[in-house]
Amino acid sequence: MVEPLIAGVGFATIGERPDLSGLDRALGRIEDAGATHAELALFAADLIAGGRVRPEARRRLEAICARRRLRYTAHGVLAVNFMDEAHLDQHKEVCRASIELAAGVGASVLVQHPGLVPSRPAAELDRLHAIERDAWREMGDDAARFGLRIAVETLFVESENEYTPDPTRLATEIRAIAHPQITGTLDVSHSYLMSSFRGGPLTDAVHAFAPVTGHFHLHDSFGRPPDGLKGFYTDSERLAFGIGDLHLPFGWGDIPFESLLPGLPVQRGSVFTVELPERYWDDLDACAEFARNLMERMNRSD
């Protein structure tokens, strides 16, 4: 049987507390919404200490996850950065710990961020990208022992003083890594923010990244970088202005998911992970229905 283009719909969570005390409740709510997957935000829990997995925390995580019918993906530590040459060994150590945790719950995908560094000349960035590619190949070899894929996520910057690869460059890097366990996470809102910052169309970014996409992060926004706007005191004020990476329910922003995603040549077995903060979980069921309908449309058009 041919694997579907989109294999399921999930929501991201670790619960509201880093000691995992809210995880069982959160997974139950995701399960009740009819999701097939949950993405465990490993970066939001006290699971790794000094580069090593905490055994008791790992056992607790695995026990909680085993009680549910859900399948799992995972998001590794956000600060892992293989373009940080001075601390490369530490970044590898923490990434390997994330691989271990993801494998322990049977996750199919571990999401990681690409490098983020201060802006510098193109030749120096190319040198750092070469270091990063080698590191991803090492991590891919480690992930292969568990049948796990690492999906490098589209990111964004809000200042000319920062650099991370835009979706087109990141797609080029993933192709150059050329490792069967390394794929891409298309975060549509992140790509929207990066496209707006660089002055290009979102559709171009999404189409450039689609062929290396093996995973999705979905959440709505307006794709508006701060552009000098300051003085926000709360997330609600940032929402009022529509600024930044808002992680909104579908329909609160202006991303045209239904016209943007169907027909994209993404990799089979990709999962839609909806990154919806628990402050918006009154909209969880509606978001689950929207994502399922979008999945069915993409699978029909395949």
Order of alpha helices (4+ residues) and beta strands (2+ residues): beta-alpha-beta-beta-beta-alpha-beta-alpha-beta-beta-alpha-beta-beta-alpha-beta-alpha-alpha-beta-alpha-alpha-beta-alpha
